Amino acid sequence: MIPFHEKVYRIVALVPEGRVTTYAAVASKIGNPASARAVGNALNANPDTKRTPCHRVVRSDGAVGGYASGTERKVKKLRREGVKIEKGKVDLMRFGWGL
């Protein structure tokens, strides 16, 4: 596995159910603040979604963003965990973690 991906997966695995973080926050936490897009690419290649809940990572503006299994599935997973999504966005002040 690529070391960068391992770092991303380690951070994302810490995000608790019912909370979200952002691609930019993950990038900062791994020491590469300019690599938010690379974080998204790493999550798109996530081999274990049970261990690494990549659906809990959203855009910095609160927009749900993409998901390898489709955005609709990401929204369903987040809602099942109690995250409120209105007009395609998550309230980061309410549901954000580690931002």
C-alpha positions, 0 to 999 in steps of 0.5 A: 500500500502507498504510504500516503494512502496509509496515513489517510486511512489511519486518520479517517478511521478515527472519525466517529459515527455521526460525524464528518471531517473534510478532505482538507482537514485530513490533508492537514492532519497528515502534514500535507495541507495542500493535498486535499485532492490527493486525499480524495483520490486515496479514499476513492481507492479505499480497499476496506470501507468498514475499517476506513469510513471514507463516506465521513469525509466531505468538502470544506464547504460542507458539500457531500462530495463524491463517493466511489459507490455514488453520492446517493449511497454516501448520503444514505450512509451519513443519514443512517448515522444521524448526520443531517444533510440539507440541500446537499450539504452537511452543517460542519459546525454541528457535525464536523470532527477534528476541523 
